[in-house]
Amino acid sequence: MGLLTAICLCVAPVAHAHEPLWGESPQTFAFGVIHPEIRFGFENDTLLLNGDRRIGNPDGLSRSRFETLLGLQYAPKTSLNLKLEIPIVQVLTSQRIAGMERHSGATGLGDIMLSAKSRFYQKYGEDWKVHQSYTVGVQLPTGAHGGRTPNGLLFAPSDQPGSGKFGILLGYAFAYERLNDTVWASAVYMHDLGNRGSKGDMLDVDANYGYWIRRARRPQDLGVILAAGTHLEGMGHDRQGADADPDSGSTLAGLQSSLIVTRGQAQFRIGILVPLYQCVSGTQLRSEIQARAGIEILL
């Protein structure tokens, strides 16, 4: 029975839900696998905060962000995945000026990310599997960063489609898998290089528990897993000029949930993130809910 379980855990990636929509997984694909993905994200920022307090919004400030992420992964060996991510972003803002509602926005390419994920640890038991990975990435300066608010001010670098800066990404991911459930934990750090126009450093920490509502016993079977957990996010100050922008930088703690459906080599995911606590430097717009969805396939 133990050998059979281990084999199931090994071959499960064909129809296996490998990660929630917030956070990363240490899962790497088999040699030669090509993994295209498209992911969508939406935020509607109408909550005006000063520190951790909600304040009045007499100018009707609001901001919506729509993001489409095109991803492609390739496995040159089973323990290593190479990944290309191309974000396409639309940011729309509105504000009342002299009693009239004005609109502005920015649409364009975000900063392309090239990364490599290496699984450096893997261990099996009778009915469980533990694996860990690290990720290193390079951000390319492809992002559009000329967006302006309705009154003509430049968006903060973190609100633009991209910063147009080189950057680095460092990540760690852990998973403990059994036939009926999985625990994921991950941390990702991002840093823009350069000063003027660079985003603040960002650190995301996620922990999730996922339970198979319907387990896919064979690759062609339908599988459904529900994942839920916590999301912690910290961001440093943007740099508009030589100095740090006082109205940037934030901390967020929230709950997230993802529904993941697999069948054969395809996978669909949909999820929400609900912030429970948000604290910003200065005065900033924030959202009361975030939504994501993704479609992917293994070739």
N, C-alpha and C positions, 0 to 999 in steps of 0.2 A: 504493500500500500504506500509506503514512504517513497519508493522509487517512482511509482505512478504519479504521485503528487508532485514530485520534483520535475518530472517530465512535463506535466501540465503547466507548471509555473514557468518553465523554460519556453514552451511553445506559445504561451498565451498572448504575446505581443501581436500575433496576427489579428486577433479580435479583442485586444486588451486595452481598456481605458487607461492611458498612461499618465495623465495629469489633469488636475482641475484647471480652471481658467485663470486663477490667480495662484502664483507659485510655480515652481519647476519640479520636474521628476528626474531621477537619475537614470531612467530607462534609456537604453541605447538599442538601436535596431540591428538586425542581422546583417552580415557582410553583403554589400551590393544593393541594399534596400534604398529606394528613392522615395521620399516622403514629402509630397506637396501639401500645402495647407493654406487656407484663407480664413482670417479671423476678423471679426467686426467688434468695435467698441463704441459706446455712446455715454456721454456725460452731459447733463444739463445743469449748469451752475447758476443758481438763483439765490443761494444762501450767502448773505454778506456777513462776514465775521470780522471782529476786531479782537485779536487774541483768541480766546475760546468762547467769546460771547457773540450771540446773534444780535445784530443791530439793524436799525431801519434802513431802507433802501429807497429814499425819496426820488432818486434819479432813474429808478427802474433798471439798474444794471443787470445784465444777464449775459451768459456765454454758453454756447453749445459746442461740443466737440464730437465729431464723427471720425472714426479711424478705421481704415481697412488695412490689414497687415497681410501681405503676401509672403509666404514662407516656403523654403525648399531645403530639405535635409538630405544628406547622403552619408552612407556608412562605408568608409573605406576599409574598416574592420569592425568586428562586432562590438568592441569596447570603445569605439570612437565614432562620433557623429559630427559632421560639418554642417553648418547652418547658415543660410542667407535669409535675411528678413528685410522686406521693402515696405515701409509704411507710406500710405497715402492719406492725408489728413485734411479735413475741412473744419475751420473754426469760424463760428458766426457770433457776433456780439450785437447788443442793442443797448441804447441809452437815451433817456429823455434830455434834450438840450433845448432850452428856451421854450418849453412846453411841447415840443415836437419829438416824436420818437424817431431816432436815427439808427441806422444799421450799418455795419461794416463786417468785413471778414477776411479770411485768408485761406487759400486752398493750394495744396501743392505736395510735393514729395517731402517726407520726413527724412531723418538721418538713417541711412542704410546701416545695418549691423551684420558683420561677419563674425561667426563664433565657432568654437570647437568645444564639444562636451566629451570628457573622458571618464569612463566608469573605472574607478581605481580599486573598488572593493565589491565583492559579491560572495555571499555565503548562503548555503541551503540547509534546511532542516527537513524533518519528515513532512511537514505541511506548511512550511514558511520559507521565505526568501528575504534576505536583507541585501541591499545594494546602495552604493554611494558614488557620487560623481562630482567633478568640479568642471566649471566652464570658464573659459577666457574668451573675450571678444574685443573687436575693434570697431568703433563707430566711425563711419565715413562722413565727411562734411557736405552732405547732399541736401540738407533740410532747407526748405523755404523759410525765411525769417524776416520778411518785410511787412507782416500784418500790423494794422493800426486800429485803434479804437475809433468809435464815431467822432470823438473830439480831436483826432489826429495824432494821438500819442502812440508810440510803438508798443505792441504787446510785450509783456515780459518774456524773456527767452523760454521759460518753461511753458508758456501759453502759445508759442508759435508752433506751426507744423513741425519745425525742427530748429536746432540751434545753428546748423551750418558749421559745426566744430568737429574736429577729431575728438574721439573719446575712448575710454576703456570700460570694459565690463568684467567683473569677477563674480562667480557664483558657486554655490555649494548646494547639493541636493541629497536627500536621504529618503529611502522608502523601506517599509516593512510590509511585505505582502503575504497574505494567506489566500486560500481559495475563495473565501467569502468576503474578505475585506482588505483594505490597504490603509496604511498611515503614511502620509507624505510630510516632509518638512524641508524648507529651503530658505536660502538667503541670497540676495543679489545686490551688488553694489555697482553704481555707475558714476563715472566722473568725466566731465568735459575738460578738454585741454584748452589752455588759453584763458584770457581774462574777459575783455569786452564782449558782451553778447553771449556769455556761456551760462548754461544752466547750473543751478546748485547741485552739489553731490546728492545722490539719492540712494537710500537703503530700503529694500523691501524684505520683510520676513513673513513667511507664511507657514501655517500648519493646518493640515486637513485630515479628516477621517472619511473614507469612502466605503460604502457597503453595496455589494451586488444585490440589487433588487431582483434581477434576473441574470443568472450566470450563463455566459456563452460556453457550452461544453464542447462545441465544435466550431471551427472558423466560420461556417456559414450560418450559425445560430445568431439570433438576436440577443444582445447583452445590454443591460441597463444598470448603471451604477450611480448612486446619489452621494455626492461629496459635500461636506460642510466643514468650516473651520474659521480660523482667525487670520486677519491681515493687519500687519503693522507697517507703517510707511513713514519715513522721515526724509525731509528734503532741506538742504541748506539754501543759503541766499544766492539768487541769481546775481549776475554782474552785468548791469546795463552799460556801465562805463568803467572807470578805474576803480570805483568803490562798489561795495555790495549794495544791492537794492533793498531798502528797509521794508518794502511791501512785498517780500517774497520769503520763502522758507515756511515749512509747515510740518505738522505731525498729525498722523491719522491712525486710529485704531478702529477696526470694524469686523463685522461678521460677513462671511462669504458662503455661497452655495453654488454648486455646479451639478447639472444633470448631464450625464454622458451616456450616449447610446452608440453601440457598436454593432456592426454586422459585416461579416467577411473582412475585407480589408479597409472598410470605410468607417468613419467615426464622426459623430455630430455632438457638439457641446453647446450648452446655453447656461448662463449664470448671472447672478447679481451680487453686488457688494453693497452693504448698508453700513455707512460710517456710524459708530457709536460715540466717538470722541474726535473732535478736530480742533486744533489750535494753530493759528497762523501768526506770522510776524506782521505787524502793521494791520492793514485792512485789505482783505482779499475775498473774492468770490469762491464759493465751494459748492459741491453738489450734495444732495441728500440721498442719492442712490446712483450706482453705476451699473451698466449692463454690458455683457459680452456674449458673443456666439462664435462658433468655429466649425469648419468643415474640413476634413482631411482624409487622406487615403495613403495606403502603403503600396508601392509598386515594386 
